[in-house]
Amino acid sequence: MVNSATIKSPTEQKAPEANPATNTAKDSFVNTLSQTLTAANAYLVSLLSQAGLKDLVPSHGDILVALFAQETVTMQELSEKIHRDPSTITALVKKLVLGGYVQTQKSVTDKRRTEVSLTPKGKSLRSTFEMISTTLVSTQMEGIDADAFAITCATLNQIRANFIAANQKEETSSQ
């Protein structure tokens, strides 16, 4: 569990310098984002555990939420929807199958494709996941006004786009 006493309020936090040459890793937005994701995932694991879902981890939630939205999805579609490598999707789905939350079957129209769908046990998680999602959103918004949050999201989207573009440029130049 994250100790809120160790988290500084926005007014107590010093904004890092804008000069990338002088920024250290600890001042980096990416580093702060990584620490935030670690704290959010720890909180999410705690919420899952409190709901009696100790066999699930946050990345399983991405798959289940995708299946709540669309009843049957191919492994490839899951990979694209939740932005994970196909091998990662395979490992996560296998664990969900073992837990009885999802089932897999070969596509009727293309036997090369594997489809994933919720079992009744998986479907029964919808309301629990909605409650956990509401709690996560409420927690992330504590002490943050809507305008500040919108600016943060826009900034984060631009940072993600910058990294995607840099990665694509790197892949192109290495070919």
N, C-alpha and C positions, 0 to 999 in steps of 0.2 A: 504494500500500500504506500502511496506517495505521502510524505509528511508535508502538509501544507505550510508548516512553519519555516521550511527551508526554501520556499518559493517566494521571491520578492514580488511585491506589487509593481504594476507598471510604472508608478511614479518613483519607486526605489531603484528601478533598473536603469542602467546607463546605456544609451543607444550606442552601438558600435560605430566607429569612424567609417565614413564612406569610402576611404581610400583602400582598395583591395591589397595594395602592397604592404600596408601596415597592419592589416587585420590578422589576428592569430586565429587558430582553429576554434578556441573557446569563444571568440567574438563572432564567429560565422553564423549566418542565418541557418545554413544547412546543419551546423552542429546543434543549434538551438532546436531546430525542427526535429532532428534525430532524438534529442533528449525528450522533447514533447511527445513524440510518437512512442518512445519507450514508456513514458509515464501513462499515456492514454491506453496503451496495450496492457500494462499492469493493472490498471483500473478495470478495463474490459474483462480481463481474466478473472478478476475478483467478482465482478458482476455475474459472469457466467457460472462461476463456482457457487455463488449464493443462490443461483437459480437451479442448482443441482446438475449443471452441465460441465462437470470437471474434465470430461473427455474432449471438450472442444477448445480450440484456440481462435484468436481473432481472424486468422486467414480462413478458417472454416466458415465463419460468419459471412464473408464475402460471397462464397459459393452458395450458401443457403439463401441469402438475400436475393441473389440472381435467380435462384430457382423459385423463390416466392413470387417473383415478377413474371417468370416464364416457366411454365410447368416442366417442359422437357427442353434440354439444351445439350448440344454436342460438346465434347471435351474441348474442341477447337474454339467454339463460341464462348465457353467459359473462360478460356485463356485470354481471349480478346476482351471480354466484358470486365474482367477483374485485373487485367494487365499483369498476368503472371505467365511465366514460362510453361509450356505444355508439360514438361517433366514434373514441375511443381504441382500443377493441377492434378496430374495422375496420382501423385503421392497423397495429396489432400483428399481427393475423392476416394481413394482406397481406404483411408482411415474413416471417412464418413460412411462408407459401405459397411465396414467392420462394426461401426457403432449402430448400424441399423437406420441411419438418417436418410440415406439415398440408395438408389439402385442404379445399375448400369445395364444397358442392353445394346446390341448392335443395331444400327439403323436398318429399317426395313428396306429403304430405298438405296442405301449405300453401305454395304457390309464393312467397309473400311472405317466407317465412322462409329464412334461409341457415343451413345446418348446417356445422359444422366437425368434422373427425375427423383423427386422426393417420395419417400415412403410415408405411410400414415404417421409414423413416429416423427419424421422430419416435418411434415405438414403441421403437426401439433405444436411446433416451436414458434410459429408465426407470431402469436400474441406475446410470447416471452421476448422475442427479438424486437418487436415494436416497443415494448416497455424499456428494454435495455437501450435501444437507440434513442428514445426520448430522454432517458437519463444521461446518456453521453452528450447529447446536444445541449441539454440544460447545464451540465457541468462545464462544458467548453465555453459557454456564453456567460458564465458568472463574472460580473465585474467588467464586461465588455459591451459597449453600446453597438448598435447595429451598423452605424457608419464606420466605426473603427474596424469591425469585423469584415465588412465589405471591402475596405481598402486592403486589409491583410489578405483576404482571399484573392483579390486581384493581383496583388504583389506576388503571392505564392504561385498563382497560375503562370505569371510571367517568368518567374524563376524556373518553374518546371519546363516551360517552353524553351527557355535558354539552354537548359541541360539536354533536352531532346534534340534541339538543333545542333548543339555541340557534338553530341554523340553521333548523330547522322553524318555530320561533317567529318568526324574522325573515322567512321566506318568507310565513307567514300574515299577518303585520302589513303586508307590502308589497303585498298583493293587494287 
